[in-house]
Amino acid sequence: MDILMSERWPRHLNGPTWQHALASCLRSLQGELPPTRARQACVSAARAAHLKVLPDDEQRLRSRAASPRRKVVVRRRELEAGSVDG
């Protein structure tokens, strides 16, 4: 909640996602909403504001890099470029 209301948050991005995140934080502090749901709302608001969320985004980038689909795409590019012996 501190980050949502801090000066670091881009003010021009205080739209509906930001409002939902702020309301979720308040509801969580009052015991009406689990903290994990409030966190999810904050992460969504941060992504809508084009902000990185660590460790979430870092883990997502790692899993994308390690995905089998990525390896297939890289291998295909290598084959097309002729850089793989075959």
PDB file of N, CA, C and O in Angstrom:
ATOM      1  N   MET A   1       0.829  -1.193   0.000  1.00  0.00           N
ATOM      2  CA  MET A   1       0.000   0.000   0.000  1.00  0.00           C
ATOM      3  C   MET A   1       0.876   1.260   0.000  1.00  0.00           C
ATOM      4  O   MET A   1       0.545   2.269  -0.623  1.00  0.00           O
ATOM      5  N   ASP A   2       1.994   1.169   0.713  1.00  0.00           N
ATOM      6  CA  ASP A   2       2.913   2.310   0.745  1.00  0.00           C
ATOM      7  C   ASP A   2       3.401   2.663  -0.650  1.00  0.00           C
ATOM      8  O   ASP A   2       3.485   3.839  -1.005  1.00  0.00           O
ATOM      9  N   ILE A   3       3.724   1.642  -1.442  1.00  0.00           N
ATOM     10  CA  ILE A   3       4.229   1.899  -2.792  1.00  0.00           C
ATOM     11  C   ILE A   3       3.137   2.510  -3.662  1.00  0.00           C
ATOM     12  O   ILE A   3       3.410   3.422  -4.442  1.00  0.00           O
ATOM     13  N   LEU A   4       1.911   2.026  -3.540  1.00  0.00           N
ATOM     14  CA  LEU A   4       0.799   2.575  -4.338  1.00  0.00           C
ATOM     15  C   LEU A   4       0.590   4.059  -4.072  1.00  0.00           C
ATOM     16  O   LEU A   4       0.200   4.809  -4.966  1.00  0.00           O
ATOM     17  N   MET A   5       0.852   4.477  -2.841  1.00  0.00           N
ATOM     18  CA  MET A   5       0.610   5.869  -2.463  1.00  0.00           C
ATOM     19  C   MET A   5       1.887   6.713  -2.441  1.00  0.00           C
ATOM     20  O   MET A   5       1.845   7.902  -2.127  1.00  0.00           O
ATOM     21  N   SER A   6       3.021   6.091  -2.778  1.00  0.00           N
ATOM     22  CA  SER A   6       4.281   6.829  -2.702  1.00  0.00           C
ATOM     23  C   SER A   6       4.488   7.714  -3.923  1.00  0.00           C
ATOM     24  O   SER A   6       3.752   7.634  -4.906  1.00  0.00           O
ATOM     25  N   GLU A   7       5.488   8.543  -3.834  1.00  0.00           N
ATOM     26  CA  GLU A   7       5.839   9.427  -4.946  1.00  0.00           C
ATOM     27  C   GLU A   7       6.494   8.658  -6.089  1.00  0.00           C
ATOM     28  O   GLU A   7       6.605   9.169  -7.204  1.00  0.00           O
ATOM     29  N   ARG A   8       6.926   7.431  -5.811  1.00  0.00           N
ATOM     30  CA  ARG A   8       7.553   6.619  -6.862  1.00  0.00           C
ATOM     31  C   ARG A   8       6.532   6.080  -7.854  1.00  0.00           C
ATOM     32  O   ARG A   8       6.885   5.728  -8.980  1.00  0.00           O
ATOM     33  N   TRP A   9       5.257   6.013  -7.441  1.00  0.00           N
ATOM     34  CA  TRP A   9       4.216   5.500  -8.329  1.00  0.00           C
ATOM     35  C   TRP A   9       3.863   6.562  -9.374  1.00  0.00           C
ATOM     36  O   TRP A   9       3.625   7.715  -9.014  1.00  0.00           O
ATOM     37  N   PRO A  10       3.825   6.200 -10.644  1.00  0.00           N
ATOM     38  CA  PRO A  10       3.481   7.180 -11.685  1.00  0.00           C
ATOM     39  C   PRO A  10       2.046   7.686 -11.518  1.00  0.00           C
ATOM     40  O   PRO A  10       1.097   6.926 -11.712  1.00  0.00           O
ATOM     41  N   ARG A  11       1.885   8.932 -11.167  1.00  0.00           N
ATOM     42  CA  ARG A  11       0.556   9.500 -10.866  1.00  0.00           C
ATOM     43  C   ARG A  11      -0.413   9.428 -12.039  1.00  0.00           C
ATOM     44  O   ARG A  11      -1.619   9.291 -11.837  1.00  0.00           O
ATOM     45  N   HIS A  12       0.094   9.518 -13.248  1.00  0.00           N
ATOM     46  CA  HIS A  12      -0.805   9.481 -14.392  1.00  0.00           C
ATOM     47  C   HIS A  12      -1.375   8.081 -14.626  1.00  0.00           C
ATOM     48  O   HIS A  12      -2.214   7.893 -15.507  1.00  0.00           O
ATOM     49  N   LEU A  13      -0.922   7.100 -13.843  1.00  0.00           N
ATOM     50  CA  LEU A  13      -1.418   5.735 -13.987  1.00  0.00           C
ATOM     51  C   LEU A  13      -2.275   5.306 -12.797  1.00  0.00           C
ATOM     52  O   LEU A  13      -2.314   4.124 -12.454  1.00  0.00           O
ATOM     53  N   ASN A  14      -2.946   6.241 -12.180  1.00  0.00           N
ATOM     54  CA  ASN A  14      -3.826   5.939 -11.053  1.00  0.00           C
ATOM     55  C   ASN A  14      -5.236   5.626 -11.557  1.00  0.00           C
ATOM     56  O   ASN A  14      -6.210   6.255 -11.144  1.00  0.00           O
ATOM     57  N   GLY A  15      -5.326   4.658 -12.444  1.00  0.00           N
ATOM     58  CA  GLY A  15      -6.601   4.274 -13.041  1.00  0.00           C
ATOM     59  C   GLY A  15      -7.330   3.226 -12.219  1.00  0.00           C
ATOM     60  O   GLY A  15      -7.048   3.051 -11.033  1.00  0.00           O
ATOM     61  N   PRO A  16      -8.261   2.532 -12.846  1.00  0.00           N
ATOM     62  CA  PRO A  16      -9.086   1.537 -12.153  1.00  0.00           C
ATOM     63  C   PRO A  16      -8.275   0.398 -11.522  1.00  0.00           C
ATOM     64  O   PRO A  16      -8.618  -0.072 -10.438  1.00  0.00           O
ATOM     65  N   THR A  17      -7.215  -0.044 -12.181  1.00  0.00           N
ATOM     66  CA  THR A  17      -6.407  -1.130 -11.619  1.00  0.00           C
ATOM     67  C   THR A  17      -5.719  -0.671 -10.344  1.00  0.00           C
ATOM     68  O   THR A  17      -5.644  -1.419  -9.369  1.00  0.00           O
ATOM     69  N   TRP A  18      -5.217   0.556 -10.352  1.00  0.00           N
ATOM     70  CA  TRP A  18      -4.588   1.134  -9.166  1.00  0.00           C
ATOM     71  C   TRP A  18      -5.616   1.289  -8.046  1.00  0.00           C
ATOM     72  O   TRP A  18      -5.330   0.966  -6.893  1.00  0.00           O
ATOM     73  N   GLN A  19      -6.798   1.775  -8.376  1.00  0.00           N
ATOM     74  CA  GLN A  19      -7.855   1.962  -7.372  1.00  0.00           C
ATOM     75  C   GLN A  19      -8.258   0.630  -6.757  1.00  0.00           C
ATOM     76  O   GLN A  19      -8.478   0.532  -5.550  1.00  0.00           O
ATOM     77  N   HIS A  20      -8.351  -0.399  -7.603  1.00  0.00           N
ATOM     78  CA  HIS A  20      -8.699  -1.732  -7.100  1.00  0.00           C
ATOM     79  C   HIS A  20      -7.608  -2.246  -6.149  1.00  0.00           C
ATOM     80  O   HIS A  20      -7.910  -2.826  -5.105  1.00  0.00           O
ATOM     81  N   ALA A  21      -6.362  -2.032  -6.513  1.00  0.00           N
ATOM     82  CA  ALA A  21      -5.252  -2.469  -5.663  1.00  0.00           C
ATOM     83  C   ALA A  21      -5.280  -1.752  -4.318  1.00  0.00           C
ATOM     84  O   ALA A  21      -5.102  -2.374  -3.271  1.00  0.00           O
ATOM     85  N   LEU A  22      -5.503  -0.460  -4.353  1.00  0.00           N
ATOM     86  CA  LEU A  22      -5.554   0.307  -3.106  1.00  0.00           C
ATOM     87  C   LEU A  22      -6.710  -0.156  -2.224  1.00  0.00           C
ATOM     88  O   LEU A  22      -6.546  -0.325  -1.016  1.00  0.00           O
ATOM     89  N   ALA A  23      -7.870  -0.358  -2.827  1.00  0.00           N
ATOM     90  CA  ALA A  23      -9.036  -0.839  -2.069  1.00  0.00           C
ATOM     91  C   ALA A  23      -8.777  -2.241  -1.517  1.00  0.00           C
ATOM     92  O   ALA A  23      -9.183  -2.554  -0.398  1.00  0.00           O
ATOM     93  N   SER A  24      -8.111  -3.072  -2.289  1.00  0.00           N
ATOM     94  CA  SER A  24      -7.786  -4.433  -1.832  1.00  0.00           C
ATOM     95  C   SER A  24      -6.847  -4.395  -0.636  1.00  0.00           C
ATOM     96  O   SER A  24      -7.007  -5.170   0.307  1.00  0.00           O
ATOM     97  N   CYS A  25      -5.871  -3.498  -0.671  1.00  0.00           N
ATOM     98  CA  CYS A  25      -4.958  -3.348   0.465  1.00  0.00           C
ATOM     99  C   CYS A  25      -5.713  -2.918   1.721  1.00  0.00           C
ATOM    100  O   CYS A  25      -5.486  -3.453   2.806  1.00  0.00           O
ATOM    101  N   LEU A  26      -6.595  -1.965   1.566  1.00  0.00           N
ATOM    102  CA  LEU A  26      -7.387  -1.499   2.714  1.00  0.00           C
ATOM    103  C   LEU A  26      -8.250  -2.628   3.275  1.00  0.00           C
ATOM    104  O   LEU A  26      -8.326  -2.818   4.489  1.00  0.00           O
ATOM    105  N   ARG A  27      -8.895  -3.370   2.386  1.00  0.00           N
ATOM    106  CA  ARG A  27      -9.734  -4.489   2.826  1.00  0.00           C
ATOM    107  C   ARG A  27      -8.896  -5.562   3.518  1.00  0.00           C
ATOM    108  O   ARG A  27      -9.349  -6.187   4.476  1.00  0.00           O
ATOM    109  N   SER A  28      -7.689  -5.771   3.036  1.00  0.00           N
ATOM    110  CA  SER A  28      -6.811  -6.751   3.658  1.00  0.00           C
ATOM    111  C   SER A  28      -6.390  -6.302   5.056  1.00  0.00           C
ATOM    112  O   SER A  28      -6.361  -7.103   5.991  1.00  0.00           O
ATOM    113  N   LEU A  29      -6.069  -5.030   5.190  1.00  0.00           N
ATOM    114  CA  LEU A  29      -5.694  -4.504   6.506  1.00  0.00           C
ATOM    115  C   LEU A  29      -6.839  -4.612   7.506  1.00  0.00           C
ATOM    116  O   LEU A  29      -6.610  -4.748   8.708  1.00  0.00           O
ATOM    117  N   GLN A  30      -8.067  -4.551   7.008  1.00  0.00           N
ATOM    118  CA  GLN A  30      -9.242  -4.670   7.868  1.00  0.00           C
ATOM    119  C   GLN A  30      -9.648  -6.126   8.104  1.00  0.00           C
ATOM    120  O   GLN A  30     -10.614  -6.399   8.815  1.00  0.00           O
ATOM    121  N   GLY A  31      -8.906  -7.053   7.503  1.00  0.00           N
ATOM    122  CA  GLY A  31      -9.190  -8.461   7.696  1.00  0.00           C
ATOM    123  C   GLY A  31     -10.300  -9.001   6.814  1.00  0.00           C
ATOM    124  O   GLY A  31     -10.773 -10.116   7.037  1.00  0.00           O
ATOM    125  N   GLU A  32     -10.727  -8.240   5.818  1.00  0.00           N
ATOM    126  CA  GLU A  32     -11.818  -8.656   4.941  1.00  0.00           C
ATOM    127  C   GLU A  32     -11.337  -9.412   3.706  1.00  0.00           C
ATOM    128  O   GLU A  32     -12.139 -10.030   3.006  1.00  0.00           O
ATOM    129  N   LEU A  33     -10.038  -9.367   3.438  1.00  0.00           N
ATOM    130  CA  LEU A  33      -9.483  -9.965   2.231  1.00  0.00           C
ATOM    131  C   LEU A  33      -8.134 -10.587   2.580  1.00  0.00           C
ATOM    132  O   LEU A  33      -7.343  -9.986   3.307  1.00  0.00           O
ATOM    133  N   PRO A  34      -7.870 -11.775   2.071  1.00  0.00           N
ATOM    134  CA  PRO A  34      -6.551 -12.382   2.354  1.00  0.00           C
ATOM    135  C   PRO A  34      -5.419 -11.527   1.768  1.00  0.00           C
ATOM    136  O   PRO A  34      -5.573 -10.948   0.693  1.00  0.00           O
ATOM    137  N   PRO A  35      -4.304 -11.450   2.461  1.00  0.00           N
ATOM    138  CA  PRO A  35      -3.168 -10.664   1.964  1.00  0.00           C
ATOM    139  C   PRO A  35      -2.700 -11.089   0.573  1.00  0.00           C
ATOM    140  O   PRO A  35      -2.230 -10.261  -0.208  1.00  0.00           O
ATOM    141  N   THR A  36      -2.828 -12.367   0.269  1.00  0.00           N
ATOM    142  CA  THR A  36      -2.384 -12.827  -1.056  1.00  0.00           C
ATOM    143  C   THR A  36      -3.222 -12.204  -2.170  1.00  0.00           C
ATOM    144  O   THR A  36      -2.701 -11.915  -3.247  1.00  0.00           O
ATOM    145  N   ARG A  37      -4.500 -11.996  -1.925  1.00  0.00           N
ATOM    146  CA  ARG A  37      -5.364 -11.359  -2.937  1.00  0.00           C
ATOM    147  C   ARG A  37      -5.006  -9.892  -3.096  1.00  0.00           C
ATOM    148  O   ARG A  37      -5.017  -9.366  -4.209  1.00  0.00           O
ATOM    149  N   ALA A  38      -4.690  -9.229  -1.994  1.00  0.00           N
ATOM    150  CA  ALA A  38      -4.271  -7.824  -2.072  1.00  0.00           C
ATOM    151  C   ALA A  38      -2.960  -7.711  -2.829  1.00  0.00           C
ATOM    152  O   ALA A  38      -2.779  -6.791  -3.627  1.00  0.00           O
ATOM    153  N   ARG A  39      -2.052  -8.634  -2.586  1.00  0.00           N
ATOM    154  CA  ARG A  39      -0.778  -8.629  -3.295  1.00  0.00           C
ATOM    155  C   ARG A  39      -0.995  -8.840  -4.787  1.00  0.00           C
ATOM    156  O   ARG A  39      -0.368  -8.166  -5.604  1.00  0.00           O
ATOM    157  N   GLN A  40      -1.870  -9.763  -5.148  1.00  0.00           N
ATOM    158  CA  GLN A  40      -2.174 -10.002  -6.560  1.00  0.00           C
ATOM    159  C   GLN A  40      -2.696  -8.731  -7.225  1.00  0.00           C
ATOM    160  O   GLN A  40      -2.332  -8.425  -8.360  1.00  0.00           O
ATOM    161  N   ALA A  41      -3.541  -8.002  -6.522  1.00  0.00           N
ATOM    162  CA  ALA A  41      -4.085  -6.749  -7.066  1.00  0.00           C
ATOM    163  C   ALA A  41      -2.960  -5.721  -7.247  1.00  0.00           C
ATOM    164  O   ALA A  41      -2.941  -4.988  -8.237  1.00  0.00           O
ATOM    165  N   CYS A  42      -2.036  -5.669  -6.302  1.00  0.00           N
ATOM    166  CA  CYS A  42      -0.904  -4.730  -6.413  1.00  0.00           C
ATOM    167  C   CYS A  42       0.013  -5.102  -7.575  1.00  0.00           C
ATOM    168  O   CYS A  42       0.496  -4.227  -8.295  1.00  0.00           O
ATOM    169  N   VAL A  43       0.248  -6.380  -7.753  1.00  0.00           N
ATOM    170  CA  VAL A  43       1.088  -6.838  -8.860  1.00  0.00           C
ATOM    171  C   VAL A  43       0.422  -6.487 -10.191  1.00  0.00           C
ATOM    172  O   VAL A  43       1.094  -6.042 -11.122  1.00  0.00           O
ATOM    173  N   SER A  44      -0.892  -6.683 -10.284  1.00  0.00           N
ATOM    174  CA  SER A  44      -1.617  -6.328 -11.509  1.00  0.00           C
ATOM    175  C   SER A  44      -1.523  -4.839 -11.790  1.00  0.00           C
ATOM    176  O   SER A  44      -1.325  -4.431 -12.934  1.00  0.00           O
ATOM    177  N   ALA A  45      -1.663  -4.033 -10.760  1.00  0.00           N
ATOM    178  CA  ALA A  45      -1.566  -2.580 -10.934  1.00  0.00           C
ATOM    179  C   ALA A  45      -0.167  -2.174 -11.374  1.00  0.00           C
ATOM    180  O   ALA A  45      -0.010  -1.302 -12.229  1.00  0.00           O
ATOM    181  N   ALA A  46       0.839  -2.800 -10.798  1.00  0.00           N
ATOM    182  CA  ALA A  46       2.219  -2.481 -11.171  1.00  0.00           C
ATOM    183  C   ALA A  46       2.481  -2.854 -12.623  1.00  0.00           C
ATOM    184  O   ALA A  46       3.119  -2.097 -13.354  1.00  0.00           O
ATOM    185  N   ARG A  47       2.001  -3.994 -13.036  1.00  0.00           N
ATOM    186  CA  ARG A  47       2.191  -4.393 -14.431  1.00  0.00           C
ATOM    187  C   ARG A  47       1.434  -3.467 -15.371  1.00  0.00           C
ATOM    188  O   ARG A  47       1.926  -3.146 -16.452  1.00  0.00           O
ATOM    189  N   ALA A  48       0.253  -3.039 -14.974  1.00  0.00           N
ATOM    190  CA  ALA A  48      -0.510  -2.090 -15.793  1.00  0.00           C
ATOM    191  C   ALA A  48       0.231  -0.765 -15.914  1.00  0.00           C
ATOM    192  O   ALA A  48       0.091  -0.052 -16.908  1.00  0.00           O
ATOM    193  N   ALA A  49       1.022  -0.442 -14.891  1.00  0.00           N
ATOM    194  CA  ALA A  49       1.818   0.793 -14.898  1.00  0.00           C
ATOM    195  C   ALA A  49       3.186   0.582 -15.540  1.00  0.00           C
ATOM    196  O   ALA A  49       4.030   1.478 -15.518  1.00  0.00           O
ATOM    197  N   HIS A  50       3.406  -0.609 -16.114  1.00  0.00           N
ATOM    198  CA  HIS A  50       4.670  -0.953 -16.779  1.00  0.00           C
ATOM    199  C   HIS A  50       5.847  -0.932 -15.816  1.00  0.00           C
ATOM    200  O   HIS A  50       6.949  -0.522 -16.180  1.00  0.00           O
ATOM    201  N   LEU A  51       5.610  -1.378 -14.587  1.00  0.00           N
ATOM    202  CA  LEU A  51       6.657  -1.483 -13.585  1.00  0.00           C
ATOM    203  C   LEU A  51       7.026  -2.943 -13.403  1.00  0.00           C
ATOM    204  O   LEU A  51       6.164  -3.816 -13.505  1.00  0.00           O
ATOM    205  N   LYS A  52       8.286  -3.219 -13.136  1.00  0.00           N
ATOM    206  CA  LYS A  52       8.717  -4.586 -12.865  1.00  0.00           C
ATOM    207  C   LYS A  52       8.335  -4.951 -11.444  1.00  0.00           C
ATOM    208  O   LYS A  52       8.370  -4.118 -10.539  1.00  0.00           O
ATOM    209  N   VAL A  53       7.974  -6.196 -11.268  1.00  0.00           N
ATOM    210  CA  VAL A  53       7.645  -6.716  -9.949  1.00  0.00           C
ATOM    211  C   VAL A  53       8.591  -7.877  -9.674  1.00  0.00           C
ATOM    212  O   VAL A  53       8.486  -8.940 -10.286  1.00  0.00           O
ATOM    213  N   LEU A  54       9.499  -7.662  -8.762  1.00  0.00           N
ATOM    214  CA  LEU A  54      10.451  -8.710  -8.403  1.00  0.00           C
ATOM    215  C   LEU A  54       9.996  -9.381  -7.119  1.00  0.00           C
ATOM    216  O   LEU A  54       9.535  -8.674  -6.223  1.00  0.00           O
ATOM    217  N   PRO A  55      10.090 -10.653  -6.972  1.00  0.00           N
ATOM    218  CA  PRO A  55      10.736 -11.606  -7.860  1.00  0.00           C
ATOM    219  C   PRO A  55       9.812 -12.164  -8.939  1.00  0.00           C
ATOM    220  O   PRO A  55      10.263 -12.971  -9.752  1.00  0.00           O
ATOM    221  N   ASP A  56       8.544 -11.771  -8.979  1.00  0.00           N
ATOM    222  CA  ASP A  56       7.583 -12.338  -9.923  1.00  0.00           C
ATOM    223  C   ASP A  56       8.051 -12.271 -11.377  1.00  0.00           C
ATOM    224  O   ASP A  56       8.090 -13.293 -12.062  1.00  0.00           O
ATOM    225  N   ASP A  57       8.400 -11.092 -11.843  1.00  0.00           N
ATOM    226  CA  ASP A  57       8.789 -10.920 -13.236  1.00  0.00           C
ATOM    227  C   ASP A  57      10.115 -11.591 -13.540  1.00  0.00           C
ATOM    228  O   ASP A  57      10.306 -12.121 -14.634  1.00  0.00           O
ATOM    229  N   GLU A  58      11.027 -11.576 -12.590  1.00  0.00           N
ATOM    230  CA  GLU A  58      12.318 -12.228 -12.776  1.00  0.00           C
ATOM    231  C   GLU A  58      12.118 -13.734 -12.966  1.00  0.00           C
ATOM    232  O   GLU A  58      12.749 -14.349 -13.825  1.00  0.00           O
ATOM    233  N   GLN A  59      11.238 -14.315 -12.158  1.00  0.00           N
ATOM    234  CA  GLN A  59      10.966 -15.746 -12.254  1.00  0.00           C
ATOM    235  C   GLN A  59      10.260 -16.061 -13.578  1.00  0.00           C
ATOM    236  O   GLN A  59      10.546 -17.079 -14.208  1.00  0.00           O
ATOM    237  N   ARG A  60       9.344 -15.194 -13.994  1.00  0.00           N
ATOM    238  CA  ARG A  60       8.636 -15.403 -15.253  1.00  0.00           C
ATOM    239  C   ARG A  60       9.612 -15.349 -16.430  1.00  0.00           C
ATOM    240  O   ARG A  60       9.509 -16.152 -17.356  1.00  0.00           O
ATOM    241  N   LEU A  61      10.548 -14.418 -16.398  1.00  0.00           N
ATOM    242  CA  LEU A  61      11.538 -14.325 -17.467  1.00  0.00           C
ATOM    243  C   LEU A  61      12.429 -15.568 -17.504  1.00  0.00           C
ATOM    244  O   LEU A  61      12.764 -16.067 -18.578  1.00  0.00           O
ATOM    245  N   ARG A  62      12.806 -16.059 -16.330  1.00  0.00           N
ATOM    246  CA  ARG A  62      13.631 -17.274 -16.279  1.00  0.00           C
ATOM    247  C   ARG A  62      12.878 -18.460 -16.846  1.00  0.00           C
ATOM    248  O   ARG A  62      13.443 -19.253 -17.599  1.00  0.00           O
ATOM    249  N   SER A  63      11.591 -18.592 -16.488  1.00  0.00           N
ATOM    250  CA  SER A  63      10.833 -19.743 -16.964  1.00  0.00           C
ATOM    251  C   SER A  63      10.609 -19.653 -18.469  1.00  0.00           C
ATOM    252  O   SER A  63      10.587 -20.681 -19.146  1.00  0.00           O
ATOM    253  N   ARG A  64      10.442 -18.453 -19.000  1.00  0.00           N
ATOM    254  CA  ARG A  64      10.316 -18.300 -20.449  1.00  0.00           C
ATOM    255  C   ARG A  64      11.604 -18.700 -21.151  1.00  0.00           C
ATOM    256  O   ARG A  64      11.574 -19.371 -22.183  1.00  0.00           O
ATOM    257  N   ALA A  65      12.726 -18.291 -20.594  1.00  0.00           N
ATOM    258  CA  ALA A  65      14.016 -18.599 -21.210  1.00  0.00           C
ATOM    259  C   ALA A  65      14.287 -20.096 -21.185  1.00  0.00           C
ATOM    260  O   ALA A  65      14.948 -20.620 -22.081  1.00  0.00           O
ATOM    261  N   ALA A  66      13.791 -20.780 -20.184  1.00  0.00           N
ATOM    262  CA  ALA A  66      14.042 -22.212 -20.054  1.00  0.00           C
ATOM    263  C   ALA A  66      12.957 -23.064 -20.703  1.00  0.00           C
ATOM    264  O   ALA A  66      13.064 -24.290 -20.697  1.00  0.00           O
ATOM    265  N   SER A  67      11.933 -22.460 -21.254  1.00  0.00           N
ATOM    266  CA  SER A  67      10.819 -23.233 -21.795  1.00  0.00           C
ATOM    267  C   SER A  67      11.244 -24.005 -23.042  1.00  0.00           C
ATOM    268  O   SER A  67      12.088 -23.536 -23.806  1.00  0.00           O
ATOM    269  N   PRO A  68      10.663 -25.186 -23.248  1.00  0.00           N
ATOM    270  CA  PRO A  68      10.996 -25.981 -24.435  1.00  0.00           C
ATOM    271  C   PRO A  68      10.650 -25.240 -25.732  1.00  0.00           C
ATOM    272  O   PRO A  68      11.365 -25.377 -26.724  1.00  0.00           O
ATOM    273  N   ARG A  69       9.575 -24.465 -25.739  1.00  0.00           N
ATOM    274  CA  ARG A  69       9.193 -23.726 -26.935  1.00  0.00           C
ATOM    275  C   ARG A  69      10.295 -22.756 -27.335  1.00  0.00           C
ATOM    276  O   ARG A  69      10.609 -22.635 -28.519  1.00  0.00           O
ATOM    277  N   ARG A  70      10.876 -22.076 -26.383  1.00  0.00           N
ATOM    278  CA  ARG A  70      11.953 -21.132 -26.692  1.00  0.00           C
ATOM    279  C   ARG A  70      13.127 -21.867 -27.330  1.00  0.00           C
ATOM    280  O   ARG A  70      13.724 -21.368 -28.284  1.00  0.00           O
ATOM    281  N   LYS A  71      13.459 -23.032 -26.820  1.00  0.00           N
ATOM    282  CA  LYS A  71      14.570 -23.791 -27.374  1.00  0.00           C
ATOM    283  C   LYS A  71      14.296 -24.189 -28.818  1.00  0.00           C
ATOM    284  O   LYS A  71      15.203 -24.177 -29.651  1.00  0.00           O
ATOM    285  N   VAL A  72      13.054 -24.540 -29.115  1.00  0.00           N
ATOM    286  CA  VAL A  72      12.689 -24.904 -30.481  1.00  0.00           C
ATOM    287  C   VAL A  72      12.832 -23.705 -31.403  1.00  0.00           C
ATOM    288  O   VAL A  72      13.354 -23.827 -32.511  1.00  0.00           O
ATOM    289  N   VAL A  73      12.363 -22.529 -30.941  1.00  0.00           N
ATOM    290  CA  VAL A  73      12.464 -21.322 -31.759  1.00  0.00           C
ATOM    291  C   VAL A  73      13.928 -20.972 -32.005  1.00  0.00           C
ATOM    292  O   VAL A  73      14.297 -20.631 -33.129  1.00  0.00           O
ATOM    293  N   VAL A  74      14.763 -21.051 -30.978  1.00  0.00           N
ATOM    294  CA  VAL A  74      16.181 -20.740 -31.137  1.00  0.00           C
ATOM    295  C   VAL A  74      16.816 -21.741 -32.087  1.00  0.00           C
ATOM    296  O   VAL A  74      17.583 -21.346 -32.964  1.00  0.00           O
ATOM    297  N   ARG A  75      16.525 -23.002 -31.940  1.00  0.00           N
ATOM    298  CA  ARG A  75      17.098 -24.027 -32.809  1.00  0.00           C
ATOM    299  C   ARG A  75      16.672 -23.789 -34.253  1.00  0.00           C
ATOM    300  O   ARG A  75      17.491 -23.912 -35.163  1.00  0.00           O
ATOM    301  N   ARG A  76      15.404 -23.451 -34.477  1.00  0.00           N
ATOM    302  CA  ARG A  76      14.917 -23.183 -35.825  1.00  0.00           C
ATOM    303  C   ARG A  76      15.676 -22.011 -36.437  1.00  0.00           C
ATOM    304  O   ARG A  76      16.057 -22.059 -37.606  1.00  0.00           O
ATOM    305  N   ARG A  77      15.894 -20.965 -35.656  1.00  0.00           N
ATOM    306  CA  ARG A  77      16.641 -19.810 -36.158  1.00  0.00           C
ATOM    307  C   ARG A  77      18.078 -20.201 -36.504  1.00  0.00           C
ATOM    308  O   ARG A  77      18.632 -19.762 -37.512  1.00  0.00           O
ATOM    309  N   GLU A  78      18.664 -21.031 -35.650  1.00  0.00           N
ATOM    310  CA  GLU A  78      20.023 -21.479 -35.922  1.00  0.00           C
ATOM    311  C   GLU A  78      20.067 -22.295 -37.212  1.00  0.00           C
ATOM    312  O   GLU A  78      20.979 -22.135 -38.023  1.00  0.00           O
ATOM    313  N   LEU A  79      19.075 -23.170 -37.398  1.00  0.00           N
ATOM    314  CA  LEU A  79      19.032 -23.974 -38.609  1.00  0.00           C
ATOM    315  C   LEU A  79      18.863 -23.101 -39.843  1.00  0.00           C
ATOM    316  O   LEU A  79      19.516 -23.323 -40.863  1.00  0.00           O
ATOM    317  N   GLU A  80      17.983 -22.105 -39.748  1.00  0.00           N
ATOM    318  CA  GLU A  80      17.749 -21.210 -40.887  1.00  0.00           C
ATOM    319  C   GLU A  80      18.996 -20.401 -41.206  1.00  0.00           C
ATOM    320  O   GLU A  80      19.257 -20.079 -42.366  1.00  0.00           O
ATOM    321  N   ALA A  81      19.761 -20.075 -40.180  1.00  0.00           N
ATOM    322  CA  ALA A  81      20.974 -19.287 -40.394  1.00  0.00           C
ATOM    323  C   ALA A  81      22.136 -20.166 -40.831  1.00  0.00           C
ATOM    324  O   ALA A  81      23.181 -19.663 -41.245  1.00  0.00           O
ATOM    325  N   GLY A  82      21.952 -21.488 -40.738  1.00  0.00           N
ATOM    326  CA  GLY A  82      23.000 -22.412 -41.136  1.00  0.00           C
ATOM    327  C   GLY A  82      24.107 -22.553 -40.129  1.00  0.00           C
ATOM    328  O   GLY A  82      25.209 -22.989 -40.464  1.00  0.00           O
ATOM    329  N   SER A  83      23.821 -22.182 -38.876  1.00  0.00           N
ATOM    330  CA  SER A  83      24.873 -22.232 -37.867  1.00  0.00           C
ATOM    331  C   SER A  83      24.869 -23.538 -37.073  1.00  0.00           C
ATOM    332  O   SER A  83      25.673 -23.710 -36.156  1.00  0.00           O
ATOM    333  N   VAL A  84      23.968 -24.457 -37.421  1.00  0.00           N
ATOM    334  CA  VAL A  84      23.919 -25.733 -36.703  1.00  0.00           C
ATOM    335  C   VAL A  84      24.253 -26.840 -37.687  1.00  0.00           C
ATOM    336  O   VAL A  84      23.696 -26.906 -38.783  1.00  0.00           O
ATOM    337  N   ASP A  85      25.170 -27.706 -37.281  1.00  0.00           N
ATOM    338  CA  ASP A  85      25.519 -28.845 -38.128  1.00  0.00           C
ATOM    339  C   ASP A  85      24.363 -29.839 -38.119  1.00  0.00           C
ATOM    340  O   ASP A  85      23.804 -30.125 -37.060  1.00  0.00           O
ATOM    341  N   GLY A  86      24.010 -30.349 -39.241  1.00  0.00           N
ATOM    342  CA  GLY A  86      22.877 -31.239 -39.229  1.00  0.00           C
ATOM    343  C   GLY A  86      22.956 -32.275 -40.179  1.00  0.00           C
ATOM    344  O   GLY A  86      22.048 -33.101 -40.268  1.00  0.00           O
TER     345      GLY A  86
END
